[in-house]
């Protein structure tokens, strides 16, 4: 039973890891092509045609 649970948890963790890495390395041409981030201090920016997770600069 514990082997089955370990396998299920490992599969879920691997799936989530692949989803996160896919979202952070999407191809883009402008910042609008990247996913929206609701984090206060970080956002996605288009750098070298890849969406990268960067520190957000506050524009006031």
mmCIF file of the N, C-alpha and C atoms, coordinates in Angstrom:
data_MODEL
# 
_entry.id   MODEL 
# 
loop_
_atom_site.group_PDB 
_atom_site.id 
_atom_site.type_symbol 
_atom_site.label_atom_id 
_atom_site.label_alt_id 
_atom_site.label_comp_id 
_atom_site.label_asym_id 
_atom_site.label_entity_id 
_atom_site.label_seq_id 
_atom_site.pdbx_PDB_ins_code 
_atom_site.Cartn_x 
_atom_site.Cartn_y 
_atom_site.Cartn_z 
_atom_site.occupancy 
_atom_site.B_iso_or_equiv 
_atom_site.pdbx_formal_charge 
_atom_site.auth_seq_id 
_atom_site.auth_comp_id 
_atom_site.auth_asym_id 
_atom_site.auth_atom_id 
_atom_site.pdbx_PDB_model_num 
ATOM 1   N N  . UNK A 1 1  ? 0.821  -1.198 0.000   1.00 0.00 ? 1  UNK A N  1 
ATOM 2   C CA . UNK A 1 1  ? 0.000  0.000  0.000   1.00 0.00 ? 1  UNK A CA 1 
ATOM 3   C C  . UNK A 1 1  ? 0.867  1.264  0.000   1.00 0.00 ? 1  UNK A C  1 
ATOM 4   N N  . UNK A 1 2  ? 1.934  1.259  0.797   1.00 0.00 ? 2  UNK A N  1 
ATOM 5   C CA . UNK A 1 2  ? 2.786  2.448  0.852   1.00 0.00 ? 2  UNK A CA 1 
ATOM 6   C C  . UNK A 1 2  ? 3.535  2.667  -0.463  1.00 0.00 ? 2  UNK A C  1 
ATOM 7   N N  . UNK A 1 3  ? 3.861  1.586  -1.168  1.00 0.00 ? 3  UNK A N  1 
ATOM 8   C CA . UNK A 1 3  ? 4.523  1.729  -2.466  1.00 0.00 ? 3  UNK A CA 1 
ATOM 9   C C  . UNK A 1 3  ? 3.596  2.395  -3.474  1.00 0.00 ? 3  UNK A C  1 
ATOM 10  N N  . UNK A 1 4  ? 2.325  2.062  -3.414  1.00 0.00 ? 4  UNK A N  1 
ATOM 11  C CA . UNK A 1 4  ? 1.353  2.671  -4.325  1.00 0.00 ? 4  UNK A CA 1 
ATOM 12  C C  . UNK A 1 4  ? 1.213  4.156  -4.020  1.00 0.00 ? 4  UNK A C  1 
ATOM 13  N N  . UNK A 1 5  ? 1.135  4.519  -2.750  1.00 0.00 ? 5  UNK A N  1 
ATOM 14  C CA . UNK A 1 5  ? 1.020  5.931  -2.370  1.00 0.00 ? 5  UNK A CA 1 
ATOM 15  C C  . UNK A 1 5  ? 2.270  6.710  -2.765  1.00 0.00 ? 5  UNK A C  1 
ATOM 16  N N  . UNK A 1 6  ? 3.437  6.124  -2.565  1.00 0.00 ? 6  UNK A N  1 
ATOM 17  C CA . UNK A 1 6  ? 4.678  6.791  -2.971  1.00 0.00 ? 6  UNK A CA 1 
ATOM 18  C C  . UNK A 1 6  ? 4.697  7.020  -4.477  1.00 0.00 ? 6  UNK A C  1 
ATOM 19  N N  . UNK A 1 7  ? 4.236  6.031  -5.237  1.00 0.00 ? 7  UNK A N  1 
ATOM 20  C CA . UNK A 1 7  ? 4.194  6.167  -6.687  1.00 0.00 ? 7  UNK A CA 1 
ATOM 21  C C  . UNK A 1 7  ? 3.229  7.276  -7.104  1.00 0.00 ? 7  UNK A C  1 
ATOM 22  N N  . UNK A 1 8  ? 2.073  7.335  -6.470  1.00 0.00 ? 8  UNK A N  1 
ATOM 23  C CA . UNK A 1 8  ? 1.082  8.371  -6.797  1.00 0.00 ? 8  UNK A CA 1 
ATOM 24  C C  . UNK A 1 8  ? 1.627  9.749  -6.457  1.00 0.00 ? 8  UNK A C  1 
ATOM 25  N N  . UNK A 1 9  ? 2.213  9.918  -5.285  1.00 0.00 ? 9  UNK A N  1 
ATOM 26  C CA . UNK A 1 9  ? 2.779  11.213 -4.896  1.00 0.00 ? 9  UNK A CA 1 
ATOM 27  C C  . UNK A 1 9  ? 3.934  11.613 -5.816  1.00 0.00 ? 9  UNK A C  1 
ATOM 28  N N  . UNK A 1 10 ? 4.782  10.665 -6.181  1.00 0.00 ? 10 UNK A N  1 
ATOM 29  C CA . UNK A 1 10 ? 5.896  10.968 -7.088  1.00 0.00 ? 10 UNK A CA 1 
ATOM 30  C C  . UNK A 1 10 ? 5.373  11.401 -8.455  1.00 0.00 ? 10 UNK A C  1 
ATOM 31  N N  . UNK A 1 11 ? 4.323  10.756 -8.921  1.00 0.00 ? 11 UNK A N  1 
ATOM 32  C CA . UNK A 1 11 ? 3.730  11.127 -10.204 1.00 0.00 ? 11 UNK A CA 1 
ATOM 33  C C  . UNK A 1 11 ? 3.147  12.529 -10.146 1.00 0.00 ? 11 UNK A C  1 
ATOM 34  N N  . UNK A 1 12 ? 2.459  12.860 -9.058  1.00 0.00 ? 12 UNK A N  1 
ATOM 35  C CA . UNK A 1 12 ? 1.878  14.196 -8.912  1.00 0.00 ? 12 UNK A CA 1 
ATOM 36  C C  . UNK A 1 12 ? 2.955  15.271 -8.839  1.00 0.00 ? 12 UNK A C  1 
ATOM 37  N N  . UNK A 1 13 ? 4.012  15.022 -8.087  1.00 0.00 ? 13 UNK A N  1 
ATOM 38  C CA . UNK A 1 13 ? 5.096  15.994 -7.961  1.00 0.00 ? 13 UNK A CA 1 
ATOM 39  C C  . UNK A 1 13 ? 5.780  16.193 -9.309  1.00 0.00 ? 13 UNK A C  1 
ATOM 40  N N  . UNK A 1 14 ? 6.029  15.125 -10.033 1.00 0.00 ? 14 UNK A N  1 
ATOM 41  C CA . UNK A 1 14 ? 6.647  15.230 -11.354 1.00 0.00 ? 14 UNK A CA 1 
ATOM 42  C C  . UNK A 1 14 ? 5.754  16.022 -12.303 1.00 0.00 ? 14 UNK A C  1 
ATOM 43  N N  . UNK A 1 15 ? 4.454  15.754 -12.282 1.00 0.00 ? 15 UNK A N  1 
ATOM 44  C CA . UNK A 1 15 ? 3.519  16.471 -13.145 1.00 0.00 ? 15 UNK A CA 1 
ATOM 45  C C  . UNK A 1 15 ? 3.529  17.966 -12.825 1.00 0.00 ? 15 UNK A C  1 
ATOM 46  N N  . UNK A 1 16 ? 3.476  18.322 -11.541 1.00 0.00 ? 16 UNK A N  1 
ATOM 47  C CA . UNK A 1 16 ? 3.491  19.736 -11.160 1.00 0.00 ? 16 UNK A CA 1 
ATOM 48  C C  . UNK A 1 16 ? 4.806  20.397 -11.557 1.00 0.00 ? 16 UNK A C  1 
ATOM 49  N N  . UNK A 1 17 ? 5.913  19.694 -11.403 1.00 0.00 ? 17 UNK A N  1 
ATOM 50  C CA . UNK A 1 17 ? 7.212  20.229 -11.808 1.00 0.00 ? 17 UNK A CA 1 
ATOM 51  C C  . UNK A 1 17 ? 7.233  20.514 -13.304 1.00 0.00 ? 17 UNK A C  1 
ATOM 52  N N  . UNK A 1 18 ? 6.711  19.600 -14.102 1.00 0.00 ? 18 UNK A N  1 
ATOM 53  C CA . UNK A 1 18 ? 6.694  19.798 -15.550 1.00 0.00 ? 18 UNK A CA 1 
ATOM 54  C C  . UNK A 1 18 ? 5.789  20.952 -15.947 1.00 0.00 ? 18 UNK A C  1 
ATOM 55  N N  . UNK A 1 19 ? 4.673  21.125 -15.253 1.00 0.00 ? 19 UNK A N  1 
ATOM 56  C CA . UNK A 1 19 ? 3.769  22.237 -15.547 1.00 0.00 ? 19 UNK A CA 1 
ATOM 57  C C  . UNK A 1 19 ? 4.450  23.561 -15.230 1.00 0.00 ? 19 UNK A C  1 
ATOM 58  N N  . UNK A 1 20 ? 5.125  23.656 -14.096 1.00 0.00 ? 20 UNK A N  1 
ATOM 59  C CA . UNK A 1 20 ? 5.799  24.896 -13.701 1.00 0.00 ? 20 UNK A CA 1 
ATOM 60  C C  . UNK A 1 20 ? 6.943  25.217 -14.653 1.00 0.00 ? 20 UNK A C  1 
ATOM 61  N N  . UNK A 1 21 ? 7.747  24.239 -15.017 1.00 0.00 ? 21 UNK A N  1 
ATOM 62  C CA . UNK A 1 21 ? 8.861  24.516 -15.921 1.00 0.00 ? 21 UNK A CA 1 
ATOM 63  C C  . UNK A 1 21 ? 8.369  24.882 -17.309 1.00 0.00 ? 21 UNK A C  1 
ATOM 64  N N  . UNK A 1 22 ? 7.270  24.299 -17.733 1.00 0.00 ? 22 UNK A N  1 
ATOM 65  C CA . UNK A 1 22 ? 6.716  24.651 -19.043 1.00 0.00 ? 22 UNK A CA 1 
ATOM 66  C C  . UNK A 1 22 ? 6.213  26.091 -19.032 1.00 0.00 ? 22 UNK A C  1 
ATOM 67  N N  . UNK A 1 23 ? 5.566  26.512 -17.956 1.00 0.00 ? 23 UNK A N  1 
ATOM 68  C CA . UNK A 1 23 ? 5.038  27.876 -17.879 1.00 0.00 ? 23 UNK A CA 1 
ATOM 69  C C  . UNK A 1 23 ? 6.157  28.901 -17.821 1.00 0.00 ? 23 UNK A C  1 
ATOM 70  N N  . UNK A 1 24 ? 7.273  28.555 -17.205 1.00 0.00 ? 24 UNK A N  1 
ATOM 71  C CA . UNK A 1 24 ? 8.333  29.544 -17.052 1.00 0.00 ? 24 UNK A CA 1 
ATOM 72  C C  . UNK A 1 24 ? 9.240  29.641 -18.276 1.00 0.00 ? 24 UNK A C  1 
ATOM 73  N N  . UNK A 1 25 ? 9.167  28.696 -19.207 1.00 0.00 ? 25 UNK A N  1 
ATOM 74  C CA . UNK A 1 25 ? 10.033 28.729 -20.382 1.00 0.00 ? 25 UNK A CA 1 
ATOM 75  C C  . UNK A 1 25 ? 9.247  28.798 -21.685 1.00 0.00 ? 25 UNK A C  1 
ATOM 76  N N  . UNK A 1 26 ? 8.046  29.359 -21.648 1.00 0.00 ? 26 UNK A N  1 
ATOM 77  C CA . UNK A 1 26 ? 7.272  29.511 -22.875 1.00 0.00 ? 26 UNK A CA 1 
ATOM 78  C C  . UNK A 1 26 ? 7.975  30.471 -23.813 1.00 0.00 ? 26 UNK A C  1 
ATOM 79  N N  . UNK A 1 27 ? 7.839  30.210 -25.099 1.00 0.00 ? 27 UNK A N  1 
ATOM 80  C CA . UNK A 1 27 ? 8.394  31.131 -26.084 1.00 0.00 ? 27 UNK A CA 1 
ATOM 81  C C  . UNK A 1 27 ? 7.502  32.359 -26.167 1.00 0.00 ? 27 UNK A C  1 
ATOM 82  N N  . UNK A 1 28 ? 8.121  33.524 -26.365 1.00 0.00 ? 28 UNK A N  1 
ATOM 83  C CA . UNK A 1 28 ? 7.361  34.768 -26.406 1.00 0.00 ? 28 UNK A CA 1 
ATOM 84  C C  . UNK A 1 28 ? 8.059  35.758 -27.327 1.00 0.00 ? 28 UNK A C  1 
ATOM 85  N N  . UNK A 1 29 ? 7.327  36.781 -27.717 1.00 0.00 ? 29 UNK A N  1 
ATOM 86  C CA . UNK A 1 29 ? 7.895  37.884 -28.487 1.00 0.00 ? 29 UNK A CA 1 
ATOM 87  C C  . UNK A 1 29 ? 7.798  39.186 -27.706 1.00 0.00 ? 29 UNK A C  1 
ATOM 88  N N  . UNK A 1 30 ? 6.739  39.318 -26.899 1.00 0.00 ? 30 UNK A N  1 
ATOM 89  C CA . UNK A 1 30 ? 6.561  40.494 -26.042 1.00 0.00 ? 30 UNK A CA 1 
ATOM 90  C C  . UNK A 1 30 ? 6.151  40.015 -24.653 1.00 0.00 ? 30 UNK A C  1 
ATOM 91  N N  . UNK A 1 31 ? 6.164  40.928 -23.664 1.00 0.00 ? 31 UNK A N  1 
ATOM 92  C CA . UNK A 1 31 ? 5.795  40.560 -22.294 1.00 0.00 ? 31 UNK A CA 1 
ATOM 93  C C  . UNK A 1 31 ? 4.352  40.075 -22.197 1.00 0.00 ? 31 UNK A C  1 
ATOM 94  N N  . UNK A 1 32 ? 3.496  40.516 -23.102 1.00 0.00 ? 32 UNK A N  1 
ATOM 95  C CA . UNK A 1 32 ? 2.096  40.105 -23.078 1.00 0.00 ? 32 UNK A CA 1 
ATOM 96  C C  . UNK A 1 32 ? 1.883  38.642 -23.416 1.00 0.00 ? 32 UNK A C  1 
ATOM 97  N N  . UNK A 1 33 ? 2.872  37.995 -24.018 1.00 0.00 ? 33 UNK A N  1 
ATOM 98  C CA . UNK A 1 33 ? 2.768  36.572 -24.344 1.00 0.00 ? 33 UNK A CA 1 
ATOM 99  C C  . UNK A 1 33 ? 3.016  35.685 -23.130 1.00 0.00 ? 33 UNK A C  1 
ATOM 100 N N  . UNK A 1 34 ? 3.595  36.232 -22.070 1.00 0.00 ? 34 UNK A N  1 
ATOM 101 C CA . UNK A 1 34 ? 3.912  35.457 -20.867 1.00 0.00 ? 34 UNK A CA 1 
ATOM 102 C C  . UNK A 1 34 ? 2.685  35.357 -19.962 1.00 0.00 ? 34 UNK A C  1 
ATOM 103 N N  . UNK A 1 35 ? 2.635  34.336 -19.093 1.00 0.00 ? 35 UNK A N  1 
ATOM 104 C CA . UNK A 1 35 ? 1.503  34.203 -18.179 1.00 0.00 ? 35 UNK A CA 1 
ATOM 105 C C  . UNK A 1 35 ? 1.430  35.369 -17.199 1.00 0.00 ? 35 UNK A C  1 
ATOM 106 N N  . UNK A 1 36 ? 0.230  35.640 -16.716 1.00 0.00 ? 36 UNK A N  1 
ATOM 107 C CA . UNK A 1 36 ? 0.028  36.709 -15.734 1.00 0.00 ? 36 UNK A CA 1 
ATOM 108 C C  . UNK A 1 36 ? 0.455  36.204 -14.364 1.00 0.00 ? 36 UNK A C  1 
ATOM 109 N N  . UNK A 1 37 ? 1.191  37.016 -13.636 1.00 0.00 ? 37 UNK A N  1 
ATOM 110 C CA . UNK A 1 37 ? 1.615  36.665 -12.285 1.00 0.00 ? 37 UNK A CA 1 
ATOM 111 C C  . UNK A 1 37 ? 0.924  37.590 -11.295 1.00 0.00 ? 37 UNK A C  1 
ATOM 112 N N  . UNK A 1 38 ? 0.322  37.013 -10.274 1.00 0.00 ? 38 UNK A N  1 
ATOM 113 C CA . UNK A 1 38 ? -0.349 37.811 -9.245  1.00 0.00 ? 38 UNK A CA 1 
ATOM 114 C C  . UNK A 1 38 ? 0.542  37.989 -8.021  1.00 0.00 ? 38 UNK A C  1 
ATOM 115 N N  . UNK A 1 39 ? 1.811  37.603 -8.121  1.00 0.00 ? 39 UNK A N  1 
ATOM 116 C CA . UNK A 1 39 ? 2.751  37.793 -7.019  1.00 0.00 ? 39 UNK A CA 1 
ATOM 117 C C  . UNK A 1 39 ? 3.074  39.272 -6.864  1.00 0.00 ? 39 UNK A C  1 
ATOM 118 N N  . UNK A 1 40 ? 3.316  39.698 -5.638  1.00 0.00 ? 40 UNK A N  1 
ATOM 119 C CA . UNK A 1 40 ? 3.571  41.115 -5.375  1.00 0.00 ? 40 UNK A CA 1 
ATOM 120 C C  . UNK A 1 40 ? 4.952  41.546 -5.865  1.00 0.00 ? 40 UNK A C  1 
ATOM 121 N N  . UNK A 1 41 ? 5.959  40.702 -5.715  1.00 0.00 ? 41 UNK A N  1 
ATOM 122 C CA . UNK A 1 41 ? 7.332  41.110 -6.001  1.00 0.00 ? 41 UNK A CA 1 
ATOM 123 C C  . UNK A 1 41 ? 7.947  40.435 -7.228  1.00 0.00 ? 41 UNK A C  1 
ATOM 124 N N  . UNK A 1 42 ? 7.255  39.503 -7.848  1.00 0.00 ? 42 UNK A N  1 
ATOM 125 C CA . UNK A 1 42 ? 7.803  38.808 -9.016  1.00 0.00 ? 42 UNK A CA 1 
ATOM 126 C C  . UNK A 1 42 ? 6.796  38.803 -10.150 1.00 0.00 ? 42 UNK A C  1 
ATOM 127 N N  . UNK A 1 43 ? 7.300  38.706 -11.365 1.00 0.00 ? 43 UNK A N  1 
ATOM 128 C CA . UNK A 1 43 ? 6.453  38.648 -12.551 1.00 0.00 ? 43 UNK A CA 1 
ATOM 129 C C  . UNK A 1 43 ? 7.189  37.905 -13.655 1.00 0.00 ? 43 UNK A C  1 
ATOM 130 N N  . UNK A 1 44 ? 6.499  37.617 -14.737 1.00 0.00 ? 44 UNK A N  1 
ATOM 131 C CA . UNK A 1 44 ? 7.123  37.014 -15.910 1.00 0.00 ? 44 UNK A CA 1 
ATOM 132 C C  . UNK A 1 44 ? 7.453  38.104 -16.906 1.00 0.00 ? 44 UNK A C  1 
ATOM 133 N N  . UNK A 1 45 ? 8.656  38.057 -17.456 1.00 0.00 ? 45 UNK A N  1 
ATOM 134 C CA . UNK A 1 45 ? 9.093  38.990 -18.497 1.00 0.00 ? 45 UNK A CA 1 
ATOM 135 C C  . UNK A 1 45 ? 9.640  38.189 -19.668 1.00 0.00 ? 45 UNK A C  1 
ATOM 136 N N  . UNK A 1 46 ? 9.505  38.737 -20.862 1.00 0.00 ? 46 UNK A N  1 
ATOM 137 C CA . UNK A 1 46 ? 10.029 38.099 -22.065 1.00 0.00 ? 46 UNK A CA 1 
ATOM 138 C C  . UNK A 1 46 ? 11.498 38.505 -22.226 1.00 0.00 ? 46 UNK A C  1 
ATOM 139 N N  . UNK A 1 47 ? 12.404 37.559 -21.996 1.00 0.00 ? 47 UNK A N  1 
ATOM 140 C CA . UNK A 1 47 ? 13.839 37.802 -22.101 1.00 0.00 ? 47 UNK A CA 1 
ATOM 141 C C  . UNK A 1 47 ? 14.413 36.753 -23.045 1.00 0.00 ? 47 UNK A C  1 
ATOM 142 N N  . UNK A 1 48 ? 15.017 37.212 -24.151 1.00 0.00 ? 48 UNK A N  1 
ATOM 143 C CA . UNK A 1 48 ? 15.590 36.313 -25.166 1.00 0.00 ? 48 UNK A CA 1 
ATOM 144 C C  . UNK A 1 48 ? 14.556 35.309 -25.685 1.00 0.00 ? 48 UNK A C  1 
ATOM 145 N N  . UNK A 1 49 ? 13.360 35.780 -25.962 1.00 0.00 ? 49 UNK A N  1 
ATOM 146 C CA . UNK A 1 49 ? 12.244 34.979 -26.473 1.00 0.00 ? 49 UNK A CA 1 
ATOM 147 C C  . UNK A 1 49 ? 11.825 33.844 -25.537 1.00 0.00 ? 49 UNK A C  1 
ATOM 148 N N  . UNK A 1 50 ? 12.073 33.979 -24.230 1.00 0.00 ? 50 UNK A N  1 
ATOM 149 C CA . UNK A 1 50 ? 11.630 33.014 -23.221 1.00 0.00 ? 50 UNK A CA 1 
ATOM 150 C C  . UNK A 1 50 ? 11.005 33.779 -22.063 1.00 0.00 ? 50 UNK A C  1 
ATOM 151 N N  . UNK A 1 51 ? 9.918  33.256 -21.496 1.00 0.00 ? 51 UNK A N  1 
ATOM 152 C CA . UNK A 1 51 ? 9.297  33.870 -20.324 1.00 0.00 ? 51 UNK A CA 1 
ATOM 153 C C  . UNK A 1 51 ? 10.132 33.512 -19.096 1.00 0.00 ? 51 UNK A C  1 
ATOM 154 N N  . UNK A 1 52 ? 10.638 34.510 -18.417 1.00 0.00 ? 52 UNK A N  1 
ATOM 155 C CA . UNK A 1 52 ? 11.479 34.297 -17.234 1.00 0.00 ? 52 UNK A CA 1 
ATOM 156 C C  . UNK A 1 52 ? 10.825 34.928 -16.013 1.00 0.00 ? 52 UNK A C  1 
ATOM 157 N N  . UNK A 1 53 ? 11.002 34.304 -14.856 1.00 0.00 ? 53 UNK A N  1 
ATOM 158 C CA . UNK A 1 53 ? 10.472 34.745 -13.572 1.00 0.00 ? 53 UNK A CA 1 
ATOM 159 C C  . UNK A 1 53 ? 11.454 35.759 -13.005 1.00 0.00 ? 53 UNK A C  1 
ATOM 160 N N  . UNK A 1 54 ? 11.070 37.044 -12.929 1.00 0.00 ? 54 UNK A N  1 
ATOM 161 C CA . UNK A 1 54 ? 11.989 38.097 -12.508 1.00 0.00 ? 54 UNK A CA 1 
ATOM 162 C C  . UNK A 1 54 ? 11.366 38.937 -11.402 1.00 0.00 ? 54 UNK A C  1 
ATOM 163 N N  . UNK A 1 55 ? 12.221 39.697 -10.738 1.00 0.00 ? 55 UNK A N  1 
ATOM 164 C CA . UNK A 1 55 ? 11.782 40.613 -9.695  1.00 0.00 ? 55 UNK A CA 1 
ATOM 165 C C  . UNK A 1 55 ? 11.024 41.770 -10.328 1.00 0.00 ? 55 UNK A C  1 
ATOM 166 N N  . UNK A 1 56 ? 9.877  42.106 -9.763  1.00 0.00 ? 56 UNK A N  1 
ATOM 167 C CA . UNK A 1 56 ? 9.046  43.176 -10.309 1.00 0.00 ? 56 UNK A CA 1 
ATOM 168 C C  . UNK A 1 56 ? 9.543  44.523 -9.794  1.00 0.00 ? 56 UNK A C  1 
ATOM 169 N N  . UNK A 1 57 ? 9.680  45.478 -10.698 1.00 0.00 ? 57 UNK A N  1 
ATOM 170 C CA . UNK A 1 57 ? 10.035 46.837 -10.322 1.00 0.00 ? 57 UNK A CA 1 
ATOM 171 C C  . UNK A 1 57 ? 8.753  47.646 -10.212 1.00 0.00 ? 57 UNK A C  1 
ATOM 172 N N  . UNK A 1 58 ? 8.594  48.339 -9.112  1.00 0.00 ? 58 UNK A N  1 
ATOM 173 C CA . UNK A 1 58 ? 7.382  49.129 -8.904  1.00 0.00 ? 58 UNK A CA 1 
ATOM 174 C C  . UNK A 1 58 ? 7.483  50.430 -9.682  1.00 0.00 ? 58 UNK A C  1 
ATOM 175 N N  . UNK A 1 59 ? 6.493  50.697 -10.482 1.00 0.00 ? 59 UNK A N  1 
ATOM 176 C CA . UNK A 1 59 ? 6.461  51.921 -11.271 1.00 0.00 ? 59 UNK A CA 1 
ATOM 177 C C  . UNK A 1 59 ? 5.386  52.831 -10.692 1.00 0.00 ? 59 UNK A C  1 
ATOM 178 N N  . UNK A 1 60 ? 5.813  53.880 -10.047 1.00 0.00 ? 60 UNK A N  1 
ATOM 179 C CA . UNK A 1 60 ? 4.866  54.824 -9.445  1.00 0.00 ? 60 UNK A CA 1 
ATOM 180 C C  . UNK A 1 60 ? 4.986  56.158 -10.116 1.00 0.00 ? 60 UNK A C  1 
# 
